[in-house]
Amino acid sequence: MGLNMLVAFDDSDNAMRAIEFIVKTFNPDSRVTLYYVVQDSIALCDMNSPELTPYFLTQQSAFCALEDKKKALINEAMRKAKALLTDSGFKENNVEMKIEKKKSGVARDIINEAHSGYDLIVIGRRGLSGIMEFILGSVSQKVLQSAKDVSVMIVN
């Protein structure tokens, strides 16, 4: 019997490397959930408030078009990842795609989801420079440092 894995997923090369690592390393009887946390910037597309600056209001449709493009990229990346997993022997009903709006922060949302019955969090390491990672932190580092009662694997 395999593990129940939560893959913190986005449309990056690092996320796909994590999927390739899973395919090479883990039993195809494992369950895999591809999990993406939608940033709350999408809420700006639904805003029609007088408090918004006139400049933003003129640019809102362009911004929202980018958000729609990001959603399409995420959905396509998830489809590719699921296809890679199922083509490698993972059962289709054991591969789930889950997209949720950010509730308390991307790293915290990943950890909270992991506590709903997963054995392992798999996350790709972001390619931030050392200085940028020090200043901004990274989701993978926050997950690694904050996760309790669940193992974390960072794929480089």
N, C-alpha and C positions, 0 to 999 in steps of 0.2 A: 504494500500500500504506500502511496506517495504522500507528500506534504500538501498542506493547504497554504498556498503562497499568495501574498498581496504584492503586486508589482506597481510601485509608484511610477506612473507612466506619463509621458508627454510625447511630443513629436520630434525629440532630439535623437541624434546618433547614439548617445549614451543609453537611452531607453531601449533602442533596438539591440545594442550590444548586450544589455541585460537579458533580453529575450533569447538571443543567440546562446548566451551562457546557460540559461535555463534548459534550452533544448539539448545542449551537449552534456549537461551535468546531472539533471534530475530525472527521476523515474517518470515516464509518460503517464502513469496512473495518477500523478499529482493533479491537484486542482490549482488553477491559475486565475486570479482576478486582476485584470488590467484596470488600474484605478487612476483617474485624472481628476484633479481639483480645479474647477473653473474659478479664476480670479474674479473678484467682484467688480472689476471694471466694466463688465457687461451690463451692469445695472445702469450705467450712464446712458446706455442706448434707449432705455425706457423713460428717462427723465425728461420732463417738459416743464421745468420750473423757472420762474422769473429770476431766481437767484443765480442761475447759470450765466456766465459772462456771454455777451453778444458774440464774441469771437468763437467760443466753444459751440454755441448754437449754430453758427454758420459752418463749423467743421464737424458737427456731430454725425452727420450721415457718412462722411468719409471714415471717421473713427469706427462707427458701427459696421461698416463694410469690412474693415480690418478684423473686427471681432468675429464676423461671420466667416471670414477666410480662415481664421485661427481654428474655429470649430470644425470646419471642413478638413483642415490639416490633421487635427487630432483624430477625427473619425476615420480618416484614411489610414493614418499610422496605426490605429488600433486594429483595423481590418487586416492590415499587412502582418501585424504581430500575431493576431489570432490565426491567420493562414499559415504562418511559419510554424506555430505550435502544432496545429492540427495536421499539417503536412509531415511533421516529425513524429507523429504517433500519439499526441495528446488528444483525448476524446473531446469532440466539439462541445458536449454538454458539461465538460470540466473546465472550459475556458469562458470566463465571463468578462464583459466589458462594462465598466461602471464609471459614470461621470456624475460628479456632484458639485454643487456650488460651495464655495469656500464658506466655512462657518466660523472657525476660530483661528485660522492660519493654515497654510498648506501643510507644514510639517505636523502640526497638532491634529489636523484632520486625517492625515495618513495614519498617525499613531492611534487615534480614536477608532478608525475603521479596523485597524489591525487587532484591536482588542475585542473584536466581535467574532473571534474564533480562528484566527490565522496562526500558523506555526512559524512563518517566516515573512519578513518584509524584504523585498529585493528592490534596490534602487540604483540607478546609474549615477555616477559621480559627475557633477557638472564640471566643465572645463574652465572655471574661473581662474584668473591669475591669483597668486598667493595673496597679494595686497587686496584685491577686490573681495576674495573669499573672507579675509580677515575683517574687512569693513562691513560687508553685507551679510556675511554668513552664507551658508548654503543649506538648501533643504535637506540634502543627504546628511550633512553634519548635524543638523538639528534633530533629525530622526534618530541618528545613531546615538547621540548624547541623551535623548529624552525617552527613548523606548524602554519600557519595563515589561517583563514577562513575555516578551516575544523577541526572537532573534532577528538581527538585521544583517543583510549582506549588501555591501556596496560593490558594484561592478565598475571597474575602471575602463 
